[in-house]
């Protein structure tokens, strides 16, 4: 099944070889729709709601980019990808960018020929177990059966963690979050491991979230962020700076509600440049001057997107932690808009 | 003067390639072949060109790098320090084990079910019809998942086997506390030797040699019994000799080497010791066996019905009982019809083992074509390798089965 898909992709890639060469920005504008590689379903980050519309933290970034590039945040087509298919989708050009909890690693950046343009969520790998298992540390998991999503960096971290602590485990390789949740609930594994944010998201959807605990150990660094293909730097810049615009907006206190008002009333030269009142930043990027204003107006600044999808007021209850602004002790920091 | 018909002397002209029927067929074939080769060449070149545009090359060196991931079920030694190549080999062996067992079980069951479907007993025949139609008309993938879910959701968790403080247990082990079926897998006793022969595999080798020897001696004895029967008409009593020769030497050797069983015991999170067979394997094997048994049953039925009715009537006229008629007259002839379609069934069963990924069974598709592919990002290389390996496996099965077919088919002289 997978084989024929791949061959089909190859054949299709061969047929459209003549059309290659145009930039991603031109392609997106000509198509009128942004193809965004998304998760098959991770509540809070990227999952279809009851009406089939994609909602989430990663999803809102795609919408902001669509608003910046196409002028309409609804012109996004979300293409669900699994841990296994996501990079093939991106490499083949099926999606224009991938915003799907993908960890920035050396080999993905270099060998796979991708660019991780920013980190929209600083994460780390954790473990979730049933409370009645009576385990309080991941180091007590000797001999446990662990559910693990195949094709992810967590798979390798897990092997390294157990090895360095000189304990053993039995892996159960599952395809995606939904499968992992089912197997974990059925008791096929003692522990489920993935990014701590993913664990929080899965836990929120379980029938009795309080029966499960997330162990304190964070065994890896998982910087998650939007990914584009190597070689199209203009497109990479657009994605990177749209994201930075959202972070800068939080820093400057620009929100979805006051963005129009700020554009007219502000005296801050950086805000003026950002919102396109002064200068020609949009032109430098290959867009019009109001790109950042539209991106912010779509779903608000970084902080608003965070709180609305995964913050403390949502069932997922993630604290800002490392993802707070640098002014508040976090790691979210943007280079100057100048 | 003799009448001589002068054949017009005519050299070969280019036009003859099209207008002369002797050459036309060859011309067309050569052109088709050239076009086909051009098309294949274009595809290959285009792939290479487009990969180069994306900055990708074809490189198999990832096979020798550290794999870094763990595999739950492996029959050869494997750790996450092994290479990707070794991980692929682990997967290949997992594939072959399931394929070989699946072929054997589905063939045996299929023959039985196929014969039963033709039974004169109305209930048995209808039951078989229901079974066959149910299994072969539902996609195999669904059966695999169904069996897996049933095993996983109905069996108790490993910790339920642990005795509570008051001595009560939620679940108990089967077969005199030797086998435990949990919701994760089946824990079986592991045969062990206290005093194995020196060297890695010498003990196993010794057992095999002794077994072969026993069978050989038994063969000589039964030949002698046959000769006696033909000479005197009385067959000597054989069964206890056969039993003694087949069992005693091996038993003696095992006892000498200190044979005992290691029973699985609940410790920590799970059963320790013994052999653990994951449900992924069990579910895949059961579903493959039942599905392909239903297909095989139909092939067997068609083979049996292809034999002229006169054959069985003649056998009955000679006084043969129905069972012997089936074994001696019908089945040997039916094999001619049965074997060719069976070959393609074995081939598809082998290829369908790749559906094991649905229940997390790490076969070749799961290791080389799954985790290795994802962790290294070498899609094309992994897919090409997998296609090559499946092709080789299939060609081997096909060659062996065809050789067998040639030996049983009707010899026409």
Interface residues (C-beta under 8 A of the other chain):
Chain A: X2 X3 X6 X10 X11 X13 X14 X17 X20 X83 X84 X87 X88 X91 X107 X108 X111 X112 X113 X133 X141 X142 X143 X144 X145 X150 X151 X152 X155 X156 X158 X159 X160 X163 X169 X170 X171 X172 X173 X174 X175 X183 X186 X187 X188 X189 X190 X229 X230 X231
Chain B: X43 X46 X47 X49 X50 X53 X54 X55 X56 X68 X69 X70 X71 X72 X80 X152 X153 X157 X183 X184 X267 X268 X269 X270 X272 X279 X357 X360 X362 X365 X366 X369 X370 X371 X373 X374 X375 X376 X377 X379 X380 X383 X386 X387
